[in-house]
Amino acid sequence: MKLQIQAVATENPPLVGGHPALDLLNTVPRMDGELVDLLQSDQDVVRWLAMVGWPLAHEARGLKTSSLLHTARALRETIRTLVERLKAGKRVDVEPLNIFLDEARSSLRLVANGRDGINLERQWMRNTPQQALAPIAESAAELIALGDLELMRQCEDEACVLWFYDRTKSHHRRWCSVSTCGNRNKVKAFRERKGQASQQR
């Protein structure tokens, strides 16, 4: 995928995917007709991880390898290739994602919550960029192996490239967001119907 690389620090990546792996793909939206990478620095990746529920906090400063950005982009394109090929009915090579999974170092931990009882949580080591991104890699693997391929969709707006996992009861979701692409297409359809009606008079 050819990207227009530019600084877009003021843009927050849209969280419309309904799944962290798809939200990672959505960090490359189309803006003004061009694909734009919203991840431009290690700090952008740290901020995005916090947005999807895996904050790095102080660990980001202690990563042994500096290029969290490079690793996040590589993971993103690995996931994109798998999802796009699966949706197209093509054979897939799972080894690139397995390489990310091999780097994951996690363990289960019991956490007492006072009156609420005891929870079981998984915790990941955060010493390398690969480990920092392990929750996303594992989430992507679960989506690919256990998710419903039919419910992994791209927005039907012809100008949009965002992905989502359709969790609606009817499974008829068409747009990444009803308020943006959905509304734009409803207005467009209304104008087309109005134009056809006026031509028939």
Stockholm file with secondary structure:
# STOCKHOLM 1.0

chainA/1-201         MKLQIQAVATENPPLVGGHPALDLLNTVPRMDGELVDLLQSDQDVVRWLAMVGWPLAHEARGLKTSSLLHTARALRETIRTLVERLKAGKRVDVEPLNIFLDEARSSLRLVANGRDGINLERQWMRNTPQQALAPIAESAAELIALGDLELMRQCEDEACVLWFYDRTKSHHRRWCSVSTCGNRNKVKAFRERKGQASQQR
#=GR chainA/1-201 SS CCCBCCCCTTCCCCCCSSSHHHHHHTTSCEETTEEBCSCCSHHHHHHHHHHTTCCCGGGGGGCSSSCHHHHHHHHHHHHHHHHHHHHTTCCCCCHHHHHHHHTCCEEEEEEECGGGCEEEEEEECCSSHHHHTHHHHHHHHHHHHHSCGGGEEECSSTTCCCEEECCSSSCCCCCSCIIIIIHHHHHHHHHHHHHHHHHHC
#=GC SS_cons         CCCBCCCCTTCCCCCCSSSHHHHHHTTSCEETTEEBCSCCSHHHHHHHHHHTTCCCGGGGGGCSSSCHHHHHHHHHHHHHHHHHHHHTTCCCCCHHHHHHHHTCCEEEEEEECGGGCEEEEEEECCSSHHHHTHHHHHHHHHHHHHSCGGGEEECSSTTCCCEEECCSSSCCCCCSCIIIIIHHHHHHHHHHHHHHHHHHC
//
